[in-house]
Amino acid sequence: MNIKRTEIDALNATLTLDIEKADYQEKVDQILKDYRKTASIPGFRKGHVPASLINKKYRVPVLVDEINKMLQEKLNSYIAEEKLELLGNPLPKEQEEIDWEGDNFSFEFELGLAPEFEVDVKGKKAITHYQIKTDDDTINRQINRIREQYGKLIAKDTVADGDQITGVFRNDDEEINSDATFNTDKIKGKTNLKKFVDSKIGDTLELKTKGLFNDDHDLMTFLKVDHDKAHGLDIKVTFEITEVNEREKAKLNQEFFDKLFGPDVIKSKEELMERLREDAGRQFSQQTDQKLLTDVTEGLIENTKFDLPADFLKRWLASNGEKELTADEAAAEYDRSEKGLRYQLIEAKILKDNEDLQLKFEELQDYSRQQIKAQMAQYGHMDATDEEVDQVVARIMQNQDEVKRMSEQLQNEKILQFFKDNAKLKTKELTYEEFIKEAYES
C-alpha cells in the first residue's frame, strides 16, 4: 500500500492511500477458503460448495471489510509514525461509486492539523487573585448563626422582632392556601414589620405581597407560587398566625463546643474562632481559586492567537456525531465548542512544555493516600495505619473510573499552582459578600 500526504496549508492536508491487489489478495483468498469449509448453501454438502459460487456470493463483502481494516490500520500507523497532531479524525473525501470488481483502489482522507503556537502564561494584564478576609466580625457573625442553629425554641403568644412565626397564607382568587414558617428578619421594611410585631396567635393579618419579603424568591417558598409568578407578584393575602417561637441561642460552653467538633477538641471561644477561621479559609480558597482558574483560562484564550481548520472541523462535526448534522447545525455546534477546543490546545501545550506538570504514577499514589487519610479523619478514624491506607489505595488504583477522577483532580491542582506561580497576578482582599458581588454580580 502506498500513502502520500499533500499539504494544503499549515492546518489542512490530504492523505491518498493506494491499494493494489497484492496488498489484500492473500488475506481475502484465505477468508474465502475458510468460508468454503463452513458455508451451508442449499444443494451442496458442507465443505463442497464450488469456489466460484463462494467468490460470487462473498468476495465483495469480504473485500470491503478487509480494505476498511487495512485503511484504518495504515492511517493509525502513519499518523503515529509521522507524529501528526490532528484535530478530529481523518475525514474520507467523497468519491464516485467504487468499482469493487476491480483490482486496485485509491482513497483520500482530509486531515485537520493542530496549529503551532506559543503560550505566554504571564501575559501583559494582571489578573486579580481574590483573598477573603476572615476578620473577627465575620467569624462572630458565623458563631451567632451556629448558636441560633443549635439553640432551642421557646413558645410565645405574641410576636416580637427576631421571632420565628408560623402561619397560613391565603388568597382564594389565586388558590393560595400555604403553611409557612419564617423569621422576622425575612420581612422587608419597617411598615411591614410593624404589622407583625405585637400580633398574637390566632390573629389574621392583611398583607400585600409586593415588597413583603427582602427576597421575592421567598414568595415561591412561603406562598407556593412558581418562579415567574413570584417576581413582581402584587396581590393581597391574609396571614393567620398559628405559632410564635423565640429562638434562644446556644450557650458558648463546653457542651456546645463538643457538639460541634467532638469531646475536648475545642475548649474556648478563642479556639472556636481560630478553628472557624481555618475552615472558612479553606472553603473560601476553593471559591477564589476557581475564580482565578476561570479568569486565567479566559485570559489565555483571549490572548493566545492561533488559527483553527474551522471548515474541516465543521464538516467533521456534521458527520461524526450520534446523528448527522446539517451545515448550519454543525456551524452552530462549532461556535459553541470553539473556546473549549482552544483551551484544550493551550492546556496541552502548557503540559507539553512543562514536564513537571505531567502526572507520574507515584504522584497519583501519594495524592490518593492524602485523600484517603483526610476522608478517614473526617469520619473519626484519626489513627489509620499506613497498611490500612495502602490497602484502600490499592483498591482505588484498580478502578479505572476512580483513577481517572483522581488524575483529573490532581492535574487541575498542579495546573492551578502553575498559574499561581507563573501568571501575572494582583491580590485583592475583601469580605466574602464583597467578593460575591464583585466577582459574580458585576
Helices and strands as residue ranges (DSSP letters): E 2-9, E 12-19, H 21-38, H 51-82, E 91-92, E 105-112, E 127-132, H 136-149, E 152-156, E 164-171, E 176-183, G 184-186, H 190-196, E 204-208, H 217-223, H 227-230, E 236-248, H 254-261, H 269-303, H 310-320, H 327-353, G 355-357, H 361-378, H 386-397, H 400-422, E 425-430, H 432-436, I 437-441
